[in-house]
Amino acid sequence: MDKFLTVYDNLCFKAALYGYTGDKFKKRLSELEKQLSLTSILKRPLGKLSGGQKRRVDIARALFHEPKLLILDEPTTGLDPQTRKTVWEVIKEEQKKNNMTVFLTTHYMEEAGEAHYVVIIDKGKIVAKGTPIDLKNRYSHDTLYIHHPKKESFKLLNDKGIAYQEKDGSLLVPIESTSKVRDLIVRKPSAFDDFELVKGRMDDVFLNVTGKTLIGEEKENA
C-alpha cells in the first residue's frame, strides 16, 4: 500500500483491481469499515497510522474481494490484545460467510490451537501434524494444580505413588486422564480445597515435539 495515500484511496485502488467499483465498492467498504473500526482513519494517510491501525487496513484490503483462500503470515505479531481479538473475529466471520480457507503461519500457539489442522515445522522439516486435539493427546498432558496444599495433599500423592512438582507454593501433578483426578478428589476431598485442572496446551506440544526451550534460552546457548 502507498503510505502517502489515505486509507480510503488505498482500499479504493485495491478494490478496483477486483472489479469492486461504484456502489459495489461502497457496500463492501461499509461492511469492513464496521467490522474493523475503520471509520475514524479512512481519511488519514496510511503512513500516519499506528502499527495496529495499519494491520486492520491490511486485513481489510486482503478481505475486500471476499477471497476463497486467505494466506496469512503471522498476522497478529506485535498487536495489542484488543486489536488481535478484533482481527480474528473478523477473519472467522468472513471464513464462515464465504466458506473461506485460511492458511496461517504463526508462532502464537494459541492461534494454532484454533485451527482445524496443524503442521509443525522445525528446521525446514515437518515434525508433526494433525488436529489440535490429536496433537495435544499425543504430545502433551493435563496438569492438576493444587494450590495451598495441606498435609493431606502430600500424603495422598505420596501414598498413591503419584509424581508431582512443587512450584511457587503449589503442587503440579501431571495427569493422564481426568477420571484419575475425579477419583482422587472423591477419595480425599479435604486435600483439594483449592485446585484447578489445566488442559494440555499447544505450547507444550510444540516444545515437546521440537525439543526446544524458550527462544531466549536458545540464543544464549547458541
Buried (B, 14 or more C-beta within 10 A) or exposed (E): BEEEBBBBBBBBEBBEEBEBEEEEBBEBBEBBBEBBBBEEBBEBBBEEBEEBBBBBBBBBBBBBBBBEEBEBEEBBEEBEEEBBEBBBEBBEEBBEEEEBEBEBEBEBBEBBBBBEEBEBEEEEEEEBEBEBEBBBEEBBBBBBBBBEBBEBBBEBBEEEEBEBEEEEEBBBBBBEEEEBBEEBBEEBEEBBEEBEBEEBBBBBBBBBBBEEEEEEEEEEEE
